[in-house]
Amino acid sequence: MQWFPDSALVRLEFDQVKLLLEGYCLTDFAKDKANTLAVWLDLHRIERELNQSQEAKLLHMRGQRIPYPEELNLSVELRLMEIPGAALEPQQWMKILQLLDSSEQLFRWFDADHRAAYPALTQVIQGAHYNQNIAAAIKEIFDPQGEVRDQASADLASIRSRLSRLRQERRKAFDRILSRLIKSGYLAESEEAFLNGRRVVALLAEHKRQVKGILHGESDTRRTAFIEPEETIELNNAVFSMELAERREIRRLLAELTARLSIHAPLLKRYYDFLGEFDFITAKGRLAASLGANLPRIHPGPALSLREAVHPLLLLHNRKNLRETVPISLHLDETNRILLISGPNAGGKTVTLKMVGLLQLMLQAGLLIPAHPDSELGLFNQLMIHLGDAQSLEFELSTYSAQLRNLKYFLEHADGDTLFFIDELGSGSDPSLGGAFAEVILEELVKRRSMGIVTTHYLNLKIMAGKTPGIINGAMAFDDQALRPLYRLISGRPGSSYTFSIAERIGLAPELLERARELVDAGHFLLDSLLNRTEQDLQALQQERQRMQELIRQNEGLKQEMETVIRREKQRQQVELLRQQHRLTEDRIDYLKEMERKLRQIVVEWQKNENKGEVIRHMQALLVTQKEKQRQDKQNKKLHAKYAEVDSVAKVGDQVIMKKKPPGRHGAGIAGQKSGSAGRPRAYYGRPDGPGRRSRLDCVCKKRTVQRPINLITVILCSQQRNPWRPRPSPTGSPPSTCFAGW
């Protein structure tokens, strides 16, 4: 993208967004890329980067993370590998090994599931592979601590073996010398040390001539002398020589490894770029999550439709100060290509203009924007701005002259792929003359089919926008009562500057206001007053609309709750029906099992008993009993369907039938029961169907009359004697209860 003037990106605060992005980067690669973030024109590249940012945002919100090291800078090492004869140091090879381990984790993370879930991120490593041979070659030379292995070469193993023996000999020799010097009292507190790579003893300065050897130095206080004893000079020389041989062999191995793996330098550079790229993409996703940014729809041509958009920097500032940020919505298309925003000062006109420009830059740089996902933005080849005071001492230009100079460039270079922003068009000159020239500029920009936003206070421009195709008015809302801006854009009508309202509210003398009204053109004053009243009426209508929408949302919520309750009730009824069916199925299965058991018993008796007639009679009796039981079960089911369970107290005179007696309860107070144990009914209890099952009546019970109140939890209301299932009136004439008392 091209922009004008050169400071356009800084004036729109795009550099501040880049600093925010850099703060989320961990690697130097990603930080450098954030600092040099470019604004693209290629639709496919923009879509790819936006999709990658969207998937990174989703990963961050799901608490997942692509594996890559937080700090890894290999630019020096990768350049050295490309230089013939260079040799990387062990710590540098450890960084290369860290790169390889991280790359291996990265490729493993992109398994089939992750590749299907995050196709845009997968494109970063598309066609690449992980080479295990590079890490294996490095690990042959180095151990996990970064030291060169003894087995790295046969010469190194031999050198280190001899070096170990020499050091042991030197150790023994020094131990003998130290033992002798300790007895003589010549040693200082430190006893021994290493100077210039040589092992020496620490003697008191006054005794340094008592020991033959080489003086290597003295302490700062000159109280201690460091002497290499004569007996160990040859051993020190031998050790020093072998250490030099070891370093030469290690240097040879490092140079050989560097030369052998230098052919993989491009692949290592690619791995390094992968990790840095994922760090950069992750930073874009984290920035989007912090701003509540979304992926809008992308239009291949010029388009500008924003829903609930906010300025990202203003959002962070207000969030820090615990203030709300009012979102802005606007729409420009082929029919209405220029938005003319008017309204009071400090009402948000310039912020809205800069917000749109900044969001457009962010989009074409591959960053998600803080706006509703239903927003739609196109791509522009040029971006031109004129904001605020543009005085120039270098070119001896006033504010108005600088504005004309910028507008001259607009008129010379603007076309249908240009997005422009002009703040306070025509200001800095005589209103009538500047306003007339502003009309001419707008007409020309409309002819060139450029798309943009213009702010103004000029009445003639508001009138022009209302009658010129391609230009649409817009107003920043203002609370006339509280005398404060609402920072809300209202498209389709011009806004009032509230000049007299603000002056009146702040307490200017009434006679001054009246005199000012007399000096203003009557038509001009009337139009501004109409705009003022119209805006207030629209605000009232907007508030009423919001209240109605809130009521609609509440009704929708109640409707959903009701549907949920109905759905749960249907589910409960279905579950209860299934339980009943299951209970019937269990009863039938129990009956069939019992019949099977008895039939098997009859078969056994038929085989054993010679009196077949007795067995036949037994079988007939069994069938009669089963038929009677089925008939009785059918009657019991009718009873259960006719009466309901209650947990109340029976009144005197109620007729009841008994159910299985609960533990610890007695049927005292029921007349007509046979004597047995005191107050205990006998023949009128049901029997249990089995362990853990509810009791069931086996026969039709005779009526019993309650003589004093008892708890119905142990009784069943009885019916007529001749027809046990038909309720009859109670002695008092009141209808009999039809309740079934279970426990």
C-alpha positions, 0 to 999 in steps of 0.5 A: 500500500502507498500512503500520503504523507510519509507520516501517515502511519505515525499520525494514525498511530500504527506504530503504537500498534506495532509496539503492542504486538512486539510486546507479545513476541518472545524471540528476536525473529518475531520482534524484528518482524513486528517492528517491520510489519508491512501493509499488504495489497495481495488479497491471498496473503492478507487472507492467509495471515488473517486466518492464521491470526484467527486460529492463533487467537482460538488456540490462546482462548482454548488454553493451548500453545504451539511448542516453540522456545521462548528465547532462541537467537541463532542468527550468528550461528546460522551465518557462521555455518555458511562460512567455509572453515568456520567452527562453532563452539560447543555452546553454539552447538547446544543452541543448534540442538535446542533448535532441532529439539524444538522443531521436532516437537513442533512437527509432532504437534502438527499431527492429523487432528491439529492439521485438520483443526488449524489448516492456516497454521499448517500452511506455515510448515507445509511441505517441510520435514524433520531431519533426525540425522542432524541431531544424531550427528551432534549427539555423537560429539556432545553429551547432554551437558555440552561437553565433547565425548571421549568417544568423539574420536580415537585420538581424543580418547587416547589423549584424555586417557594419558592426561588423566594419568598425568594429572593423577601423578601430579596430584600425588606429587603435590600431596607429598610436597604439601605434606612436607611444607605443612610440617615446616609451617611454610604454607599460607592459608590457601595452600595451593592454586592455579596460575597461568594454567600451572599448579602452584603452592601458596607460601608465606612470603618470608619462606618463599626462598625455602622452596626451589621452583618457579615464582609465578606471582604474589598476592595483592598484600604481598604476604603470599607467594605462588611457587611452582615446585621444582619437582612438579615442573616436568609433570606440569609441562606434560599436563600442559602439553596434553591439554593443548593436544586435547584442545587441538583435537576438539577444535578439529572435531568442531571444524569437521562437524561444522563442515559436515553439517553446513550443507544443512544450514538452509534447512536449519534456517528454515526451522529457525524461521518456522519457530520465529513465525509461530511466535509472531503468529501467536503474538498476533493471536494474543494481541487480538484476544486482548483487544477482543478483535475478530476476523471480518469479511474481506471484500476484494474491492473497496468497501467499508462497513464496520459494526461495533468497532472501537479504537484499539488504543482508546480501548486499552486506555479506557480499560486501564482507567475503568471507563467504557468505550463506545463502539462505532458503526458505519457503512460506505459502499458504491452508492455512498462513498464519502461520509461527512461527519459533523457535530460538537467539538470533542465529540469524537469526530477525529477519533472516529476518523482515525479509528477507521484508518487504523483498522484498515491498516491493521487489516491489510497488515494481517491483524484482526480488528476490534469490531463485530465479525459481521463487519466487511472491509475491502482493500485499498491501494492508497491511503491519504490523510490530512489531520489537524494542524499541518503548519510547516516552517520549512515551506513557510506554509500556514495551516490553510496553505498546508491543507491546500497543499495536501488536498492538491495531492489528493486531487492529483492522485486519488482514484477508485482504490483510494481511501482518504481522511480529511479532518476539518475540511476548509478550516483555517480560512474565511468560512464562506470562502473556505466552505465554497472551496471545500464543496469543490474538493468534495465534488471532485473526490466524488467524481474520482469515486474515492472512498473516505471520511471528512469532518466539518462544522460548515453548514454549507457542506452539510447541505451539500451532503444532503443533496449530492449523490455519493455523500452521506451525512453523519452526526456525533451524538450529544446529550443536550441536557447533561452537556456532554458528548455521547461518542456515538455516530448517527449516520444519515443526518447532519449534526449540530455544533451546539454553539449556543447550547454550550455557551448557555450551559456554561453561564455566558450572559443572556444578553451576549447570547441574544446579541449573538443570535441577532448577528447570525443569519436567521436561516442559519440559526433556524437550521442549526436549531432544527438539527439540535431538536432533531438530534434530541428527538432521535436520541429519545427514540433510540432510548425507547427502541433500546428499551423495547429491544430489552423487553423483547430479549427478556420475553425471548428469555422467558420463552426459552425458559418455558420451552425448557420446562415443557421439554423437561416435563415431556422427558419426565413423562417419557421416563415415567412411562418407561418405568411403568412398562419396565415394571410390568415387564418385570412382573410378567418375567417373574410370573413366567419364571415361577410357572417354569419352576412349577412345571419343571417340578410337575415333570419331575413328579410325573416321572417319579410318581406312578399315580398319574391321576394325582399329578394331573389333578395337581397340574389342574389345581396349579392352573386354577390357582394361576388364573385366580391370581391373574384375576386378582392382580387385574383387580388390584391394578384397577384399584391402584388406578382408581385410588391415589396415595395420601399421607393424612389422618383418617376420620372417624367413620371412614371405611378402609381396607388394610395394606401390609403393616409397617414395622412398629405400627398397629391397626388399633382403632379399626372395628370389625377386625378379628381378635388375635394379638391386641389391636392387630389385623390379620387377614387384611394385609397384603404380602410382599412380592419379594425382597425390596419390592412394594407390597401388593394386595392379594385379595378383596378386603372386607370393609372396616370402620375407623373408630378413632383417627389413625394415620392413613399411611397403613390403610386403604379406603374401602368400597361397597361390600357387594361391589368392592371397587364402587365407592359408596356414600359415607355415613355422614352423607359426604362423598367417600374419599377415593384415596389409596393410602400406601407406605 
